[in-house]
Amino acid sequence: NSDTKVPTVKSTYNFVNSTIENAQQFTSKIMFSLSNNVKDENIVVLSDSTGVGVDQWPYLLMLDLASKFPNVTVNVHIWNNSTLDYDSPILVQTGTEISPKTLNYYIGAVSGSGVDYGVTNFENIFTENPDLTIISYGHNDNYANVGLYKKEYILLVQKIQNLNTDGNVILIGQNPKSEDMSTFQNGVLNAHTIMEISQEFGCDFINVMQ
């Protein structure tokens, strides 16, 4: 089941960027650390094709963080679905501090992927403990079985939270596909399911459908 890119890249980016800026409960520690050169930080983004490429929101968000925190070194790690590993990190900027800390930004975006991809490849995707994880899945998941979708999504969130109990997780409710009314309604139901999971497991929720 192949996903199609939703033509709302800037909208998605704006929602995510706004949340990073304003969701103090979920991002204050990492923002303080980056601003004050406290320690190395790891951000992991999981997504389908809506996050693939330098013109999509994960990469744009990384560039925005780099510009906001010129004091830290920023490396971006791009997931390679062929090797099931990240390619060699790309140095985006060298921090201006005398001994700058490093923001390692991991983009685990794969066209056609769903939440089960994150579960199956978890050990390879999370090579470092994440200080912040952003999850954007839904377009390629089983709309006909919301129960299974919720079970897999919860498993992924639990695995991330168990990996780093001090890390935070942000879940994104994607724009639903609009191929037909049934598909659209199932997409809305999936987004509602993600919102329920965020409330149950103490994650932040970004509703791109607003």
MOFENSUL-V701395 format. One record per pair of residues at least 6 apart in sequence whose ideal C-beta (glycine too) atoms are under 6 Angstrom apart, sorted by the first residue. I is the first residue (numbers start at 1). J is the second residue. D is the distance in whole Angstrom. If there is no record, write none. Layout:
I;J;D
I;J;D
This chain:
1;140;5
2;112;5
3;48;5
3;49;5
3;112;6
3;139;4
3;140;5
5;49;6
5;50;6
6;50;6
6;175;5
8;175;6
9;56;6
9;57;6
12;57;5
12;208;5
13;57;4
13;60;5
15;206;5
15;208;5
16;57;6
16;61;6
17;64;6
19;206;5
20;27;5
23;204;5
26;168;4
26;204;4
30;41;5
30;131;5
30;132;5
33;39;6
33;41;6
34;69;4
34;72;6
37;71;6
37;97;5
37;101;5
39;101;6
40;101;5
40;102;5
41;103;5
41;131;5
42;104;5
42;128;5
42;130;5
42;131;5
43;105;5
43;132;5
44;106;4
44;130;4
44;133;5
45;58;4
45;107;5
45;134;5
46;108;5
46;118;5
46;135;5
47;109;4
47;136;4
48;113;5
48;139;5
48;140;6
49;111;4
51;58;4
51;109;4
51;136;6
52;109;5
52;111;6
58;107;5
62;76;6
62;105;5
66;74;4
66;92;5
66;93;5
70;96;5
71;95;5
71;96;5
71;97;5
72;95;4
72;100;5
72;101;5
72;103;5
73;94;5
73;95;4
73;100;5
73;102;5
74;92;4
74;93;5
74;103;5
75;89;4
75;91;6
75;104;5
76;90;5
76;92;6
76;105;5
77;86;4
77;89;5
77;106;5
78;87;5
78;107;5
79;86;6
79;108;4
80;87;5
81;110;5
84;124;5
85;124;6
108;125;5
112;140;6
114;137;5
114;140;4
114;141;4
115;137;4
115;141;6
115;152;5
115;153;5
115;156;6
116;152;5
118;156;5
119;152;6
119;155;6
119;156;5
122;159;6
126;163;6
129;163;6
129;164;4
130;164;6
130;167;5
131;167;5
132;168;5
133;160;5
133;169;5
134;170;5
135;171;5
136;172;4
138;174;4
138;190;5
141;149;5
142;148;6
142;149;6
143;186;4
146;189;6
146;193;6
150;193;5
153;197;6
154;197;6
157;201;5
160;169;6
169;203;4
170;204;5
171;194;5
171;198;5
171;203;5
171;205;5
172;206;5
173;191;3
173;194;5
173;207;5
173;209;6
174;208;6
175;208;5
175;209;6
176;184;5
176;187;2
176;188;5
177;183;5
177;187;6
178;184;5
191;209;6
195;205;5
198;205;4
